[in-house]
Amino acid sequence: MSQPHVVIVGGGFGGLTAARCLRRAPVRVTLVDRENHHLFQPLLYQVATAMLSPADIASPIRHVLRRQRNARVILAEVTGVDPSRRVVALDEGELEYDFLVLATGATHSYFGHADWPTHAPGLKTIDDALEIRRRFMLAFERAERQEDGAARRAMLTFVVVGAGPTGVELAGAMIEIARRVIPRDFRVIDTSSARVILFEAQDRVLPAFPAAISVRALRDLKRMGVEVRLGETVTRIDDRGVSIGPERIGAGNVIWAAGVQASPTGASLGVPMDDNGRVRVEPDLSIPGYGEVFVIGDLAHVLDERSGGTVPGMAPGAIQMGRHVARTIASRAKDRTDTRAFRFVDKGMLATIGRGRAVAAISGRCIGGWPAWVLWAFVHVLFLIGFRNRLAVMAQWAWAYVTYQRGARLITGGPKGREGT
Ligand SMILES: Cc1cc2nc3c(=O)[nH]c(=O)nc-3n(C[C@H](O)[C@H](O)[C@H](O)COP(=O)(O)OP(=O)(O)OC[C@H]3O[C@@H](n4cnc5c(N)ncnc54)[C@H](O)[C@@H]3O)c2cc1C
């Protein structure tokens, strides 16, 4: 009898962990992803702000699994799942499975504003990061040629919507570049006069972190020169800036870091979902009525007994879920019943704000400044996949720390000189 076929959709933190943990199990693994690479999203903002290059934070999935003999990789888009026929629909063809792990993650949510993505790109993929980098760097080039003062000021105004970790990290990096990295490169404009405005609808930055962390982060951001506007909702975004009710701010660049929603693949399962499109899973992460189908990571709505809420959409949760379902599948493949409930272990939260500045909440303790930044750097390098990537990232950080320089300040792709006004 042939070994059970495990199809894993998504080679992100959850899916890739599940695949690797099944390396010794008596199963055949097929990992399907529409991209050929695993992406380390926590460092994506550093590609968007010219610190790192895409290849530093991404690894080809095929290469990561090259030594795993029971695994194969397929580059394809999954368009749906039919649990009653145990079939996954691909952009071309179908795949049958005995066990399915759906780990397609999340995407941006613009709260129903269909035109906002064009004016305010979000940060989720390498293409997104390169687009933000292109618009950001181009804004200074265009301002250098602009003679009208008001137009130039708008070009040098950058608005970040949403002060979660991504918004805070982007805003901090942008002000640092404008004030410390590029001032001497321009002859006409004073890049240090650039404004970075960070909007947050809630009353504090990093709303998911403990309040003490938010206070510290706000202080650091302000010291660096970021204008932080709390409790204010952006009501309009167009190609010339943003509106906050009756107030208008002309801005050459707007970046969206405010909302996420689950990837649409979960909807095809036909099981209950929450308001963000996440699939409500059973305690063992399977879906109601189909014990052989598991949903993990950002796509899953998983209750966390300890906090009383849901497991946060972050890398540690996805990794732990990947391990859990791999254990369950390996055990069932050996004809053992295994319906152990998933338990999330909260290892804390980290966010960086700028050079030598970060915040961390670990085991009820809040840390800031240099020690938090060292911890942040250590954890991120540790979880990066690939020795080459770790080395490359550490080298770039060391160089940037000593010289204030950023090596990836390239403007590539897209129409030059038109967008962003
Ligand atoms: C900018 C940013 C910064 C972040 N920073 C942090 C941080 O500092 N710390 C932290 O813990 N977490 C952070 N996160 C969150 C963390 O990255 C996610 O929680 C984690 O990636 C979720 O893992 P996942 O496996 O569910 O999904 P993902 O890692 O997103 O992987 C999903 C995979 O599915 C593939 N896919 C999607 N749809 C399809 C389809 N239809 N067909 C085939 N393949 C498909 C995608 O290509 C992708 O490879 C950040 C996220 C972002 C976007």
The ligand as an SDF file (V2000), in Angstrom:
LIG
                    3D

 53 58  0  0  0  0  0  0  0  0999 V2000
    5.4790   43.1910    6.7460 C   0  0  0  0  0  0  0  0  0  0  0  0
    5.2370   42.1130    7.7820 C   0  0  0  0  0  0  0  0  0  0  0  0
    5.9830   42.1180    8.9530 C   0  0  0  0  0  0  0  0  0  0  0  0
    5.7930   41.1270    9.9170 C   0  0  0  0  0  0  0  0  0  0  0  0
    6.5650   41.1420   11.0520 N   0  0  0  0  0  0  0  0  0  0  0  0
    6.4450   40.1540   11.9410 C   0  0  0  0  0  0  0  0  0  0  0  0
    7.2870   40.1010   13.0850 C   0  0  0  0  0  0  0  0  0  0  0  0
    8.1220   40.9920   13.2910 O   0  0  0  0  0  0  0  0  0  0  0  0
    7.1500   39.0560   13.9390 N   0  0  0  0  0  0  0  0  0  0  0  0
    6.2350   38.0700   13.7220 C   0  0  0  0  0  0  0  0  0  0  0  0
    6.1690   37.1270   14.5090 O   0  0  0  0  0  0  0  0  0  0  0  0
    5.4040   38.0960   12.6730 N   0  0  0  0  0  0  0  0  0  0  0  0
    5.4800   39.1120   11.7690 C   0  0  0  0  0  0  0  0  0  0  0  0
    4.6580   39.1380   10.6830 N   0  0  0  0  0  0  0  0  0  0  0  0
    3.5940   38.1360   10.5720 C   0  0  0  0  0  0  0  0  0  0  0  0
    4.1260   36.8110   10.0560 C   0  0  0  0  0  0  0  0  0  0  0  0
    4.9460   37.0120    8.9320 O   0  0  0  0  0  0  0  0  0  0  0  0
    2.9220   35.9280    9.7170 C   0  0  0  0  0  0  0  0  0  0  0  0
    2.1650   35.7500   10.8840 O   0  0  0  0  0  0  0  0  0  0  0  0
    3.3810   34.5740    9.2010 C   0  0  0  0  0  0  0  0  0  0  0  0
    4.0780   34.7390    7.9970 O   0  0  0  0  0  0  0  0  0  0  0  0
    2.1730   33.6660    8.9680 C   0  0  0  0  0  0  0  0  0  0  0  0
    2.6230   32.4550    8.4550 O   0  0  0  0  0  0  0  0  0  0  0  0
    1.7170   31.6170    7.4660 P   0  0  0  0  0  0  0  0  0  0  0  0
    2.4430   30.3590    7.1860 O   0  0  0  0  0  0  0  0  0  0  0  0
    0.3290   31.5370    7.9940 O   0  0  0  0  0  0  0  0  0  0  0  0
    1.5910   32.5100    6.1470 O   0  0  0  0  0  0  0  0  0  0  0  0
    2.7220   33.1250    5.2250 P   0  0  0  0  0  0  0  0  0  0  0  0
    4.0380   33.0980    5.8780 O   0  0  0  0  0  0  0  0  0  0  0  0
    2.1770   34.4280    4.7720 O   0  0  0  0  0  0  0  0  0  0  0  0
    2.7930   32.1220    3.9920 O   0  0  0  0  0  0  0  0  0  0  0  0
    1.7160   31.9430    3.1130 C   0  0  0  0  0  0  0  0  0  0  0  0
    2.2580   31.2700    1.8690 C   0  0  0  0  0  0  0  0  0  0  0  0
    1.1380   30.8400    1.0840 O   0  0  0  0  0  0  0  0  0  0  0  0
    1.3850   31.1450   -0.2670 C   0  0  0  0  0  0  0  0  0  0  0  0
    0.0660   31.3020   -0.9040 N   0  0  0  0  0  0  0  0  0  0  0  0
   -0.8910   32.1940   -0.5830 C   0  0  0  0  0  0  0  0  0  0  0  0
   -1.9830   32.0090   -1.3460 N   0  0  0  0  0  0  0  0  0  0  0  0
   -1.7070   30.9530   -2.1560 C   0  0  0  0  0  0  0  0  0  0  0  0
   -2.4320   30.2720   -3.1680 C   0  0  0  0  0  0  0  0  0  0  0  0
   -3.6760   30.6160   -3.4870 N   0  0  0  0  0  0  0  0  0  0  0  0
   -1.8350   29.2520   -3.8190 N   0  0  0  0  0  0  0  0  0  0  0  0
   -0.5590   28.8720   -3.5050 C   0  0  0  0  0  0  0  0  0  0  0  0
    0.1730   29.4840   -2.5600 N   0  0  0  0  0  0  0  0  0  0  0  0
   -0.4000   30.5010   -1.8850 C   0  0  0  0  0  0  0  0  0  0  0  0
    2.1880   32.4320   -0.2260 C   0  0  0  0  0  0  0  0  0  0  0  0
    2.9320   32.6070   -1.4260 O   0  0  0  0  0  0  0  0  0  0  0  0
    3.0710   32.2020    0.9920 C   0  0  0  0  0  0  0  0  0  0  0  0
    4.2780   31.5890    0.6450 O   0  0  0  0  0  0  0  0  0  0  0  0
    4.8230   40.1230    9.7040 C   0  0  0  0  0  0  0  0  0  0  0  0
    4.0680   40.1210    8.5160 C   0  0  0  0  0  0  0  0  0  0  0  0
    4.2740   41.1020    7.5660 C   0  0  0  0  0  0  0  0  0  0  0  0
    3.4720   41.0900    6.2880 C   0  0  0  0  0  0  0  0  0  0  0  0
  1  2  1  0
  2  3  1  0
  2 52  2  0
  3  4  2  0
  4  5  1  0
  4 50  1  0
  5  6  2  0
  6  7  1  0
  6 13  1  0
  7  8  2  0
  7  9  1  0
  9 10  1  0
 10 11  2  0
 10 12  1  0
 12 13  2  0
 13 14  1  0
 14 15  1  0
 14 50  1  0
 15 16  1  0
 16 17  1  0
 16 18  1  0
 18 19  1  0
 18 20  1  0
 20 21  1  0
 20 22  1  0
 22 23  1  0
 23 24  1  0
 24 25  2  0
 24 26  1  0
 24 27  1  0
 27 28  1  0
 28 29  2  0
 28 30  1  0
 28 31  1  0
 31 32  1  0
 32 33  1  0
 33 34  1  0
 33 48  1  0
 34 35  1  0
 35 36  1  0
 35 46  1  0
 36 37  1  0
 36 45  1  0
 37 38  2  0
 38 39  1  0
 39 40  1  0
 39 45  2  0
 40 41  1  0
 40 42  2  0
 42 43  1  0
 43 44  2  0
 44 45  1  0
 46 47  1  0
 46 48  1  0
 48 49  1  0
 50 51  2  0
 51 52  1  0
 52 53  1  0
M  END
$$$$
